[in-house]
Amino acid sequence: MAGIRLVYIGGGSTRAPGTVASLVELGEAFRGSEVVLVDLDPERLDVVRRLTERMATVRGLDLRVRATTDRSSALDGADVVLTSFRPGGFEARALDEVIPLRHGVIGQETQGPGGFFMALRSIAVMREIVAEMEQRCADAWLINYTNPVNVVSEAITHHSSIRCVSLCEGPLTFPRDLARIAGLDPTRLEATLVGLNHTGWSVRHAYDGHDITPLIETAAERLDAGGGPSTREELMVHLAATMGALPSAYLYYYYFADHALAAARAAPRSRAEEIMASVDVHWTHYRQQADAADPRLDPERSRAGIGELELAVNVIEAIVNDRGTIWPVNIPNRASALPGFPDDLVVEIPARISGAGIEPIEVPALPRQVRGLIESLGAYQSLAAEAAWSGTSRDGVRALAAHPLVLTLPRAEAIYGDMAAAHRAHLPARLLV
């Protein structure tokens, strides 16, 4: 292949070292390429640049790396743009997690009011990126990992001709995790999980070639005999047995909302606060490895391990090398590949990835017993994307009121007012109350 120009927006984030490690692992597939790291923090950018260069040199890879805080110029002539950033940092995520709890609603990074305000902040920045891409690299692929990935893609695909796909490892990991919790061997499971990002269900689930449902039911019966499910993991086994399909882990917040809310209120600190407490450990490790003779990232000292964006690297490689491989993606539901959902709604489904593009693969319909919630979340997703892209605060309240975890207008108005005030530095004026 001819080398490509890959621009990584978020290249100075805590996830970036794991991403470039994944890229280096597939280094020969990207020979002759240039990686441009873009972020706001010059010092962290330099750490990731040195780490990438050192990894590539040790492995004898033909890979050029540079870093810049100038996003616009970095995009000139890009072939692929990878986006994984967090407007407002973990401090903003902490607000997303804590403020909704005051109103009796779960606070979470991609779900509920927290996910909604993450979408407002992310899409405000993504509008600028897309506009710059239209001017500087209109034929490039936008590979998005910025959360909430489904709402971000929903906005872009309705307002730009830029080729965009959003990605998440969830469809690969969620079924395996549930099999493990049920006491089964995840390597013997073949599952297809579809729906919306973080809120999908399996429509195929074979264990050694046979339906896994009886085995899940048996695991649930063991839990019942032992006093019933009590932990989050056990509750998800119970949910799978009841519904006859394997759920995304984030469906916990909907089917066990009271349990989730109580657990969040009882926790000594939020998930974002836990992450912030370990950020310095991550960067100390990254700096050490950037100067090491043979850099090796320690999963225990790296943010989310070393392969967090490995799926993005695999998808990019499949496009640029015309592989024709199948990966889970978030794209519009063209030709109703997922039955029962609008053709223009971004859904999470498997697709064939090649130089010709991303072609969704038709899948079975979601079972009736789980479809209603996903349909409701799809309607919310569309409203949230439009509010974030060009709407007003009233549009924002409407979208938030439509979310299944909120639903009442007084609650939506109160939450919106509090969170818009807290995040005003990262929101367009049109979205402020």
NORMOSUL-V334280 format. One record per run of one state. SS is the DSSP state (H for helix, E for strand, L for the rest). FROM is the first residue (numbers start at 1). TO is the last residue. Records with the same first field share a line. If there is no record, write none. Layout:
SS->FROM-TO, FROM-TO
//
This chain:
L->1-4, 10-15, 26-26, 31-32, 39-41, 59-62, 69-70, 75-79, 84-88, 104-111, 137-140, 145-148, 160-162, 167-169, 182-185, 197-198, 208-209, 212-212, 226-231, 244-246, 248-248, 256-256, 267-270, 291-298, 302-309, 321-324, 333-333, 337-337, 339-345, 355-356, 361-362, 364-367, 391-392, 402-408, 423-423, 427-428, 432-433
E->5-9, 33-38, 63-68, 80-83, 141-144, 163-166, 189-196, 199-207, 210-211, 247-247, 325-332, 338-338, 346-354, 357-360, 363-363
H->16-25, 27-30, 42-58, 71-74, 89-103, 112-136, 149-159, 170-181, 186-188, 213-225, 232-243, 249-255, 257-266, 271-290, 299-301, 310-320, 334-336, 368-390, 393-401, 409-422, 424-426, 429-431
//
